[in-house]
Amino acid sequence: MQAGEETLEKLVGEVTVEIKNADGLHMRPAMQFVDLASQFDCEVTVSNGKTDVDGKSIMQMSMLAATCGTRLKVRAQGPEAETAVEALRELVEVRMFDEPAPEGQR
């Protein structure tokens, strides 16, 4: 690479998460996801294996129809990609969108 040439390489982070809260990814948790994803300087893509959506779009996130137990691949590309995927993983799997787990798993 020559001096002054811009690098085409972008930082990438990826994680697979499982929806653990009882009601799945309904509008309130989807909005929490979008709000958090939007705080980072990177593109965020979420996939349910059939559909890839923009993780910063509430309308697109709602198209995933992710119920409890659904596994989603979260991929970020950009300067804050690694930080973004870790924060989003924590929101989904650790904090469970601050909602209860299904009966019998509490």
Rosetta blueprint (number, residue, H / E / L):
1 M L
2 Q L
3 A L
4 G L
5 E L
6 E L
7 T L
8 L L
9 E L
10 K L
11 L L
12 V E
13 G E
14 E E
15 V E
16 T E
17 V E
18 E E
19 I L
20 K L
21 N L
22 A L
23 D L
24 G L
25 L L
26 H L
27 M H
28 R H
29 P H
30 A H
31 M H
32 Q H
33 F H
34 V H
35 D H
36 L H
37 A H
38 S L
39 Q L
40 F L
41 D L
42 C L
43 E E
44 V E
45 T E
46 V E
47 S E
48 N L
49 G L
50 K L
51 T L
52 D E
53 V E
54 D E
55 G L
56 K L
57 S L
58 I H
59 M H
60 Q H
61 M H
62 S H
63 M L
64 L L
65 A L
66 A L
67 T L
68 C L
69 G L
70 T L
71 R E
72 L E
73 K E
74 V E
75 R E
76 A E
77 Q E
78 G L
79 P L
80 E L
81 A H
82 E H
83 T H
84 A H
85 V H
86 E H
87 A H
88 L H
89 R H
90 E H
91 L H
92 V H
93 E H
94 V H
95 R L
96 M H
97 F H
98 D H
99 E L
100 P L
101 A L
102 P L
103 E L
104 G L
105 Q L
106 R L
